[in-house]
């Protein structure tokens, strides 16, 4: 069963690049703060690059004004996430997180099988809002859709 509002964020490690590759655990990301995490099926893919990430880049300051941190996650390696962030002019502070083996997507119950597209295990497209490591709101897209996990929708809902 997928994670639900009221559930604690599962403890998993992710990777990110900041002067080298670093491991970061979910308690470090989510404890004692407000966080919006949005996940995409893949870096550099059309909807992810043309609409999803750009929306959060555009609305980044609006989230920060509310004291909310923003993180992007994909089942890609940390080098791909770094390159994608650079290509999209991601602002300092918007974390680009690598869930390279899909461990976090699986722990959330939000993984999907994209083998038919040659992509293997990936994350569903979603966004969640958490406070102090507890999910307050969850926005999971139907297959092929992009509406409820957009920055504009999430910002308006929280």
ABEGO torsion letter per residue (X at the ends): XBBBBGBBBBBBBBBBBBGEBBBBBAAAAABGBBBBBBBBABBGBAAAAAAAAAAAAAAAAAAAAAGBBBBBBBBBBAAAAAAAAAAAGBBBGBBBBBBAAGAAAAAAGABBBAAAAGAEBBBBBBBBBBBGGBBABBBBBBBGBBAAABAAAAAAAX
